[in-house]
Amino acid sequence: MESIFLDLTEEQLEWKNEIDEYLKNNLGPYIDEVEQGRVDIWDVIRPMGKKGFIGISFPKRFGGLGGTFMQELLFSEQVCYYSLPVDMSRLSSTYPATLIRTFGKTRTLKHYINPIIEGEKIGCFCFTEPDAGSDLSRMKTVAKYDKGNEEYILNGEKRFIVNGSVADILIVYARNGGFIVQSDWEGYEVIEEYKMMGLHGLHLGHIKFNNVRVPKENALFYKEIKEEPGEKRLGKTAAIASLQNFLGPERAVLAAQALGVAKKALEVAVQYTQERVQFKRPISEFEGISFKIADMVTYYEAGRALVQRSVKNIEDGHLAAMAKLFSCQAAYKICDDALQCLGGIGYTNKYPVERCLRDVRLLRIGGGTDEIMRYVIQKGIYKRIEKQKPLTDMPKSAFFAAEGSEDREE
């Protein structure tokens, strides 16, 4: 089945063919081993760093390929055709590098970015807390500045952190700032690595920071908290506000990941229903099955179109939310219906459909739940009405704000 992205250029098609060949030989043979815990997920990701595949859109001086956002999305789609947890681990490791590149001090850039992008170190982004999911005003992690030692003292907990239990370099968001932290510093503690319904092989951690001392130059940004007596809510902090520009691209990636998984399940279902014979004919000739296939392909194609539009208008946050909401729900339905088409054998690990179903379910939760996406969408609708703009009048923009732009001078 072709890429989820429509009207690819000749250059993009060449890129897709290149990564198809690489992943077929260097990822496909190890998926079952990773799923069953016999091979660590990072053993198949690290070699990608030598090819520049971990941070595709990063400049070559940081170990990337200097590629485009579309190249990044095409790679994610193809990786997820084989394994969603591999791509989640890979991308989550690059989030710290992205934030360091955006907010970090010049002298910290190559020190932290290159090892992550080249696969020598594992990164993770620490935001979610036990009491703070979508309601980030409840975030409790906090930093205090020690003037005498010119350090920040960090305390708090973070959970559901991809790569959290194995990371070397972390970006930790507190109520009042963002900080680069190393896991070998005193006071850093891994409380737990979660066992999950799906995404086997992915390292999802619960982390605690006990008076972790962070050097002054490792602060991405910091604002002293000044609350009135009895004040419990901070509202939109600098930490939260700094993420706004990343939400659209992240949601577009999640939508592409979902459809990459769905593509695998759909292909298996189409092939199986043509080969499985009952009552002297392939089950694809029974409308109970063929109509399911028709619906699955329709959902898939609709998702493709919506993701494509969101990528072309990446600065429109509520369009990206639509792409994530629809594509992740559609992917889950496609995987569920694919399993139904396979019947009993689909419930076993003889086919990858049951794994696709377990894995893709998380995408309706992570990166913003279905319910939060609906909230974002309706908020955008009413804002357009207030500004007397047509609901279909989306801004025309590049794939990604940073694409093609020069980095600041070092």
N, C-alpha and C positions, 0 to 999 in steps of 0.2 A: 504494500500500500504506500502511496506517495506521502510526502511530508504534509503536515497539517498546514503549512504556510503556502499560500497561493501565489502563483506568478513569480516564482523564484528566478532571479537573473542567472545567466550562464555561470558567473563567478560563484554565486551561492550554491548552484547545483554541483559544481566541482568540489566545493567545500563539503557539501553533504555526502558526496561519494567518498571523499577522503576519510571522513569520520566514520562512515558506515563500515569501511574496510578495517579501520583501526579497532572499532568496538567489536566487530564480529570476531576478530582474532584475539583481542586482549581483554575483553570483558565477558562476552557470551559464554566461553567455556568455564568460567568460574562462578557463575551466578548461583548454581545449586550449592557449591561449596560455601559461599558466603551465607546463603539462606540457612544452611544447617550448622553454621558456626565452625566449620573446619578451616576456613580461611578468613582472616580478619579483613574487614571491608577496606581498610586503608592500604592493605597490600596490593589491591587492584587500582586504588586511586593514585598512590604516590607516583607510579610510572607515568601517569598523565602529565605530571608537572614537568618532566623532562621534555615533553612535546609541546609545552605551553598550553595544555588543555585545561589546567585547573583555573587559571585566570585569563581566559581568552581575550577579554576586552582590555586587559591591562597592557600598558606599553612594554615594549621588549626589554627596556632597561630594568623593569621590575620582574622579569621572568615570564611575562605574558606574550601574546601574539600581536598585540596592537589591533585586535579585531573589533568588529562592530557588535552592537547589541543583538542584531539579527543572527550573527554567527553564534553568539552565546545561546540564543533561544533554540537554534537548530541543533546545537550540541546537546542541550538539555532534553529536547524531544527524543533524540536518538538514544541517549543514555537511558531514559525512562522506559523506552521500548524493551530494554533488557532489565533494568533495575531502578526503581524509584529511590530506594535508600542510598544507592551509590551517588546519585545526582544530588540528593538532599545533603549528604555528607560533604560532597565536593563544594557545592555552592555555599553552604553554611560556613565552611572554612574560609571562604573569600570575603565574607561580610566584614570581619575585622579589618582586612586589608583595604576594603573600600572606604571604611570610615576613617582609618588612619590617613589614607591618601587625601580625604576631603578635609579633615579637621586637625590632623597631626602636625607636630612641629617638624620642620625640615630635617633635622638631624635624626628623627625617629623613623623616617620613611623607609629607607632601604634596610635599616636594621631589622624591622619587623615585616615589611611587605614581601621582600624577596624570598625569605625562607618559607612563607605561606604559599606564595604563588608557584614556587619551584617544587613544592611537595615535601620539603625537608621538615617543616613544622606544621602542626594542625591548629587551626583557629576555631574559635566559636564566639557567638554573640549572645551576651547574657542580658535579657530584658525581663522575661516573664518571671513572676514570683508566686509563692503559694497563695497570697491574697491579692495579687494584681495580675489579671489576665488582660481583658479588654479595658477594664477600668483602671487605667494606669495612674490615676490620681491616688490610688491606694498603695502605690509603691513605697516600700519601707527601707530599702537599701539606701544608705546615706554615706557621704564622705565629709570628713572634717579636716580642715587644713591645719597642719602643725607648723607654725611659722619658724620655730626654733630649728627644726630639722629640714625645713622646706620639703615636706612630704604631706601626702593626703592619707588619712587613716580611713579605711573602707570597711564597713560592716553591713551584713545582710545576707539574704539567701536568694538563689535563683533556681528555678526548676524547669523541666521540659526543655533543656538546652541541648540542641543537636551538637554532637562532638564534646559535650560538656565533661564527660568522664575520661576523655583521652586528650583533651586540648593542651597545647603548649602556650599559646598566646590567646588571650581573651580580651574582648571589649566588654566592659561592665558598665551598664547604665544605672546610675543612682538617681535619687530624686533631684539632685542638684548638680549633676555633671556626668561626663563620660570619661572612662579611664582605660588605659592599656595596662593589663595585668598579666603576669607570668605565673603559670601553675606551680613553678618551683619556689615561689616565695612563701615565707613563713606566714601561717594563718589561713592558707588556702586549703580547703577540705572538700573532697568528693563524698557526699553523704550516701548517694545511691545511684545505680544505673538501672533504669526502668526496663522491665520485660514487657513487651508489647504484643498486641493481637497480630500486628503485621510489622512491616519494615524490619524484618529480622536482619541482624548484622549492624544496624544503625546504633551508635552509642548515644543514648539519650540520658542526660545526667541531671542530678540535683546537687547543687553546689552551695557551699557556705563560705563566707568571708569573715574571718575572725581577726579584727584589727590588722588587716593587711595594709602594709605601708607601701604607698605608691609614689615613686619619685615625681617631683614637680613637672618635669618635662614629659611625663606620661599622661598628663591630663589633656584630653581633647578639648574640653571646656568645663568650666566650673563657675557656679554662682552660689554665694553664701545664702543659706536659707534664713529668712527673717519672717517668722510667723507671729501673728498676734496671739495672745493667750487664748487657749481654747480652740485655735484654728486647727482643723484636721485635714482639710483638703488643700492641695497646692494648685489645682487647676492645671493649665498647660505649662509645663516646665520647659527649660531649654532642652533637656534631654528628649522630651517628647516632640517638641517642635522641630528638632534637627532631623527627625526621621521622615518628615512629610514628603520630601522630594524622592524618597526611595520606595514609597508605597506602591505607586503605579507600576514601575518596572518589576517589583517583587511579585505583584499579583498577576502580571502578564506571564511571568516565568512559571508560577504555580499552575496557571491555566494550561500552559504548554506542556508542563509535566503531566498533568492529568490526562490530556489527550494522547500523550505518548504512551502511557500505560493502557489507555482504552484501545489504542490501535493494535496492541499486541493481543488483547482479549478478543477483539473483533476478528482479527485474522484467523485466530485459532478456531473460533466459532464457525466462520464461513467454511473453512476447510473441513472441519469435523462433520458438519451437517451435510456436506456433499459426499462424504465417504461412508457415513453411518447408514446402513440399510436396515429398514424395518418394513414388514409387509411387502417385500419384494421391490422396494424402491427407496432411493435416498430420502432421508427425513427432510431434506431441503425442499422436497416437493409437497410437503404438508404445510398448509397455510398457518397452522399453529406455530410452526418453526419459521417459515419464510417471512411471515409478517413481523416476527420479532427481529429478524435480521434487517428488514426494511426500516423498522423504527431505530435500530441501533445505528445504521448508516446515516439516517436522517439527523439524529442527535449529534453524531460525530461531525458531519458536514456543517451543521449550524454552529457548533463550537469552533470549528476551524475559521469560519467567517468572522465570528465575534472576536476571537483572539487576534486575527489579522487586523481588524479595524482598531482594536485597542492598542496594538503595537504601533500603528501608524499615527495614533493620537495619544502617545504615551503620557503626556502631561495632563490628560483628562482623567482625574482620579475615579470618578463614578463610572466611567466607561470601563476602566480596568477592573473595577469591582464587579461589574456585570459579567465580564469575561471570566473572572474567577468563579463567581457564583454559578453561572450556567455550565461552564466547562467541567467543574469538579462534580456537580450533580449529574451531569450527562455521563461523565466517565464512570461514576459509580453505577448508574443504571445500565450502561453498556456492559460492564464487567459482571453485574448481577444477572442480566439476561443471557450473557454468554455462558455462564455457568449453568443456567437453566437449560440452554440448548444442548449442553453436553450431558445433562442428566447425572446419574450416579458417579460416573467416572470423573465428572467435573469437580466433584467434591473431594477428590483425592489429589495427591501431588503428582499424578501421572501427567497432568497438563498444568501449565502455569496460570490458568484462569483463576483458581482459588487464591493464589498468591496475589494476583493483580487486584482482586476484590478486597482482600485484607489490607493491602498496601494503600490503595487509592482512597480508602475511607478517611484516612487522616487528613487529606487535603480539604475536606469540608470543615475541618476544625482549625488546623494550623494556618498561620498567616492571616487570621481573621475568619471567624465562623460564618456559616451561611447567614445567620441572623445579623451579624455585624455588617456583612456585605449589603444586605437589604437596607440596613439603616443608612449606609453610605450612599446607596443609590437613590433612595427617596429624598435624602437631604440635598443631593445634587439636582434632582428634578425640581424641587420647590425653589431652590436658589435661582435656577434658570427662569422660572416663572416670575419671580420677583424682579429679575433684571430684564424681563420681557424679551427673552431670547428663545428661539425655537428649540424644542427638546432634541431635535436632530442636528442642531448646529454645533458640531464638535470642532475644537480648534485644530488646525493643521500644524503639526510639529514633527521634528525629527524623531527617530526611534528612541533616542535616549538623550537627555540633556547634555551629558558629558561626551557623547559620541563625536569624534572628530575634533574635539576641543583640546587645546594644549594645557598641560599641567602647569601649575604655578612654578616659578623658578625655584631651584633648590639652593 
